[in-house]
Amino acid sequence: MSSSPPRAPVRPGWPRPVDWPVWVVPLILAPVQVFGSLAGRPGGEGGGPWRHGDADGGVRHTPYGSTHMDVLGIVLLLAGPALLLLRRRHPVVTLVATGVITGLYFLRAYPYGPAPFAVGVAMLAAVTAGHRLVAWAGTGAALTAYFALTSVIGLPMDRRGESGHVFPVERPSLPGTGFVVGWALVVLVTAELIRMRRQKVAETARTHAEEERRQASEERLRMARELHDVLAHNISMINVQAGVALHLMDERPEQARTALAAIKEASKEALTEMRGVIGALRAQGESAPRAPTAGLDRLEDLLARARSAGLAVRAEITGDRRPLHAGTDLAAFRIVQESLTNVTRHAGPGPVTARVGIAYGEHEIVVLVEDDGRGVSLLDDHPGGSGIRGMRERAAALGGAFEAGPREGGGFRVRAVLPLDGDRADGAPLGERAP
């Protein structure tokens, strides 16, 4: 029996208006404008809502539209919402067109009602699309032109409703002008608030995306350091022991056996640590790696492997030994590991002694690795080298200090000062106590 694929999680709540299909607002607005304006048409025999009695019993119109709704009025009411279908691709054209249609509607003195809703939506769309100057200046210019035109061609209130006038609009009054200007300001200010809100949301999303990219980059760098340290150390040990085994295979088979055993142990350690590093790349929900995290509690194993490769290693731990922050513990271990690897690679022929010092201070831990070999000027000066660079990056990531260079009298010296809490990114100076 086959099972259907899992459904994508449903986003809770209603979608935001910006996520609605472009036709939703026109579909809602068209009947609202038409039926709302029909309900507000000038009254008939029974005295509609836009008629009231005079003191002498006569009936006169209120200043809310005097022309009965006809086919042209219905077409104008539907044309505005229809044009809103273009508001996302062509917001300026939509604003101008809806403004002309709305102005023509009011010049014809049709019932007011919700007729200006379409141009209000067009104003919102223009501002939120970034055409602020066009929206503000265009609205101001359009209102100024409308009131100037109606002042010239408008009819006095006692002549409204007369036949024979193409534009039987009344002359503007101070309350009516104030209401229209106030309504336009409310729409524009609301549009500005929506625009600022969208910008804030977009900026937050950009910040989160940049933070995710930065974290991903840091994680890739950390993985590169981990893989380099694991492979370089263990493969260097394997290489040295393989050379010893080949040299002693015929003359001293027992010592060759010891070298082969060291190769087996180093390869096993490399595989174990690689599984731990690669395990961090697993998808969410998979089991975590079971190998212990590298840290100074495994320092003796690290020194033992170095000694098995023929390197004389002396270790000295001073101060109050205590648990460390995970980042500091791992960095200290990897710095020691990489330094011993470099000693094995670059110290030269003959007996070489390496000294490892770990000093626990009040706020920092100092890691020192030095040898008495021939030394090198800069181990990672060549393009392929990344050992010292990786150690320096580990220390810098924790806000610590790092230095490496030749010793006086021969050999090489690596010293790192790491904060115990694993977070000294504020750049505060660390202590200079050396082991």
TAKAGI-V917669 format. One record per backbone hydrogen bond with DSSP energy under -0.5 kcal/mol. CO is the residue of the C=O (numbers start at 0). NH is the residue of the N-H. If there is no record, write none. Layout:
BEGIN
[[CO:NH] [CO:NH]]
END
This chain:
BEGIN
[[15:18] [16:19] [20:23] [20:24] [21:25] [22:26] [23:27] [24:28] [25:29] [26:30] [27:31] [28:32] [29:33] [30:34] [30:35] [31:35] [32:36] [33:37] [34:38] [35:39] [37:40] [43:46] [47:50] [49:61] [51:59] [53:56] [57:53] [59:51] [61:63] [63:111] [69:73] [70:74] [71:75] [72:76] [73:77] [74:78] [75:79] [76:80] [77:81] [78:82] [79:83] [81:84] [82:85] [83:86] [85:89] [89:93] [90:94] [91:95] [92:96] [93:97] [94:98] [95:99] [96:100] [97:101] [98:102] [99:103] [100:104] [101:105] [102:106] [103:107] [104:109] [105:108] [108:65] [108:66] [111:114] [113:116] [114:117] [115:119] [116:120] [117:121] [118:122] [119:123] [120:124] [121:125] [122:126] [123:127] [124:128] [125:130] [126:129] [129:131] [130:134] [131:135] [132:136] [132:137] [133:137] [134:138] [135:139] [136:140] [137:141] [138:142] [139:143] [140:144] [141:145] [142:146] [143:147] [144:148] [145:149] [146:150] [147:151] [148:151] [148:152] [149:153] [154:170] [155:158] [156:159] [158:161] [161:164] [163:165] [164:167] [166:168] [168:154] [172:176] [173:177] [174:178] [175:179] [176:180] [177:181] [178:182] [179:183] [180:184] [181:185] [182:186] [183:187] [184:188] [185:189] [186:190] [187:191] [188:192] [189:193] [190:194] [191:195] [192:196] [193:197] [194:198] [195:199] [196:200] [197:201] [198:202] [199:203] [200:204] [201:205] [202:206] [203:207] [204:208] [205:209] [206:210] [207:211] [208:212] [209:213] [210:214] [211:215] [212:216] [213:217] [214:218] [215:219] [216:220] [217:221] [218:222] [219:223] [220:224] [221:225] [222:226] [223:227] [224:228] [225:229] [226:230] [227:231] [228:232] [229:233] [230:234] [231:235] [232:236] [233:237] [234:238] [235:239] [236:240] [237:241] [238:242] [239:243] [240:244] [241:245] [242:246] [243:247] [244:248] [247:251] [251:255] [252:256] [253:257] [254:258] [255:259] [256:260] [257:261] [258:262] [259:263] [260:264] [261:265] [262:266] [263:267] [264:268] [265:269] [266:270] [267:271] [268:272] [269:273] [270:274] [271:275] [272:276] [273:277] [274:278] [275:279] [276:279] [277:280] [278:281] [282:285] [294:297] [295:298] [297:301] [298:302] [299:303] [300:304] [301:305] [302:306] [303:307] [304:308] [305:308] [305:310] [306:309] [309:311] [310:312] [311:353] [313:355] [315:357] [317:359] [318:320] [324:328] [325:329] [326:330] [327:331] [328:332] [329:333] [330:334] [331:335] [332:336] [333:337] [334:338] [335:339] [336:340] [337:341] [338:342] [339:343] [340:344] [341:345] [342:346] [346:373] [351:311] [352:371] [353:313] [354:356] [354:369] [355:315] [356:367] [357:317] [358:360] [358:365] [362:419] [363:360] [364:366] [364:417] [365:358] [365:367] [366:415] [367:356] [368:413] [369:354] [372:410] [377:380] [381:384] [385:389] [386:390] [387:391] [388:392] [389:393] [390:394] [391:395] [392:396] [393:397] [394:397] [394:399] [395:398] [397:423] [400:416] [402:414] [404:412] [406:409] [410:406] [411:370] [412:404] [413:368] [414:402] [415:366] [415:417] [416:400] [417:364] [418:421] [419:324] [423:426]]
END
